[in-house]
Structures are given as structure tokens and as C-alpha cells.
Amino acid sequence: MPQDELFNLVSEYRDGEFFCDRGFNGIARSDAVIVVEITMRRGRSDAMKRALYAAIAQNLETRAEISPKDIFIFMHENDYSDWSVGNGVFAMEIAQQRGTDI
């Protein structure tokens, strides 16, 4: 992935603004649940996704002391036709071509 192709959105919720089942799927979670939502272009294998999920959990545990039990990760996969990455241009038309503004 190109280094400049990373966008992050971080949202914090106050008490009473985020609700989750702390025992969903038999995993005991604390009040410190972290949700990681990833939107990306279709094409990664299940093995790549497994490795990514494990790396995210490991990094959050090591660097932020967040229990892996409190990390909930999910992905949205789509295609170029689902994106416009600037100037209102249908991304399928540019398919990874870079702009000239920078």
C-alpha cells in the first residue's frame, strides 16, 4: 500500500453513547472495548486478513495495553466503482493513477 494512501478516523464516545454486548461470542470484554473498522478494496486473502487482525491485536496490546478481548475488528470490502478519491472522479476511471497537485 502506498505510504500516502492511509486515512484514519478516530471517534471517542462518552458513557452512554456506545453500547456493546460484553459477552458476545463467549468473550468477556471490559468497558474499554475498541472497535477497528476497515474499509478497503476487495482482493485480500483470508490469510492476509488473519495476519492483519493478529497484528492489530498484538500492537494494541503491546503499545497501548489494551486486552485483545476488548478489540473488535471488522472490514468492508468493495471495488473501485465504490470510490471517488478526489475531484468527484469515479475511481474506476483512474484506477490507482496519481494526481498532479503535489
C-alpha positions in Angstrom: 0.0 0.0 0.0 1.5 3.4 -0.9 2.6 5.3 2.2 0.3 8.3 1.3 -2.8 6.1 1.0 -3.7 6.0 4.6 -6.7 7.7 6.1 -7.8 7.4 9.8 -10.9 8.4 11.6 -10.9 8.3 15.4 -14.1 8.7 17.4 -14.5 8.7 21.1 -17.7 8.0 22.9 -18.8 9.2 26.3 -20.5 6.9 28.8 -24.0 6.0 27.4 -23.1 6.7 23.8 -21.7 3.4 22.8 -23.3 0.0 23.6 -22.0 -3.4 23.0 -22.6 -6.9 24.3 -19.6 -7.5 26.6 -20.1 -11.3 26.4 -20.7 -11.5 22.6 -19.5 -14.8 21.1 -18.3 -16.0 24.6 -15.5 -13.4 25.0 -15.5 -11.5 28.3 -14.9 -7.8 27.5 -14.3 -4.9 29.8 -15.7 -1.3 29.4 -12.7 -0.4 27.3 -13.9 -2.0 24.0 -12.0 -0.8 20.9 -13.7 -1.1 17.5 -11.5 -1.1 14.5 -13.4 -0.6 11.2 -11.5 -1.0 8.0 -12.8 -0.1 4.5 -10.7 -1.4 1.7 -10.7 -2.5 -1.9 -11.6 -6.2 -2.4 -8.8 -8.7 -3.1 -7.0 -9.7 0.2 -6.9 -13.3 1.0 -8.3 -14.8 4.3 -4.7 -15.5 5.3 -3.8 -11.8 4.9 -6.8 -10.8 6.9 -6.0 -13.2 9.7 -2.4 -11.8 9.9 -3.7 -8.2 9.9 -6.2 -9.0 12.7 -3.5 -10.7 14.8 -1.0 -7.8 14.2 -3.6 -5.2 15.2 -4.4 -7.0 18.4 -0.7 -7.6 19.2 0.2 -3.9 18.5 -2.7 -2.6 20.7 -1.9 -5.0 23.5 1.9 -4.2 23.4 1.8 -0.4 22.7 -1.5 0.6 24.4 -2.0 -2.1 27.0 -5.4 -3.0 25.5 -6.6 -6.5 26.1 -7.1 -8.5 22.9 -10.5 -9.4 24.3 -11.5 -5.8 24.0 -10.6 -5.4 20.3 -13.4 -5.9 17.8 -12.3 -5.7 14.2 -14.5 -5.7 11.1 -14.0 -4.9 7.4 -15.9 -3.5 4.5 -14.6 -4.7 1.1 -15.6 -3.0 -2.1 -14.3 -2.3 -5.6 -13.0 0.8 -7.4 -16.6 1.5 -8.6 -17.4 2.3 -4.9 -14.9 5.1 -4.5 -14.2 8.6 -5.5 -10.8 9.7 -4.1 -10.9 13.3 -5.1 -12.3 15.9 -7.6 -15.5 13.9 -7.8 -13.9 11.5 -10.2 -15.2 7.9 -10.4 -12.2 5.9 -9.1 -12.7 3.1 -11.6 -11.6 5.7 -14.3 -8.4 6.5 -12.6 -7.7 3.0 -11.1 -4.6 4.0 -9.0 -3.4 6.8 -11.2 -1.9 9.6 -9.1 -3.0 13.2 -9.3 -0.6 16.1 -10.1 -1.5 18.5 -7.3 1.5 17.6 -5.1 
